[in-house]
Amino acid sequence: MRVFLDANILLSVLNKEYPLFPFTSRIVSLADHHNFNICTSPLCLAIAFYFAEKKHRTVKAKPKIAILCEHLSISANSPASVLNTLAHRAINNFEDGLEYYSGKRLRMHRY
């Protein structure tokens, strides 16, 4: 099963934000289970890093993101994701549209 993680889930784990942390950390831990392919996008990682950096500074935020990336697949963002988001009338949240099309495309790379 593929599971796409939004920036909010990543941030909850990176910053140990309660009351969600116990639940979100369990979701991320599924990455080590062979039946699950946990993925995210570069945009989600960038957003999560931005807010983790505000709380922990770059010195701590960057290694946290690096550890997270060891366990996740990273989907590709593309120009098509941007164009599809802009063309889809039902998508009002640009960021969510980018994530949707990035996840739908799922050309995943392990880092």
Buried (B, 14 or more C-beta within 10 A) or exposed (E): EEBBBBBBBBBBBBBEBEEBBEEBEEBBEBBEEEEBBBBBBBBBBEBBBEBBBEEBEEEEBBEBBEEBBEEBBBBBBBEEBBEBBEEEEEBEEEBEBBBBBBBEBBEBEEE
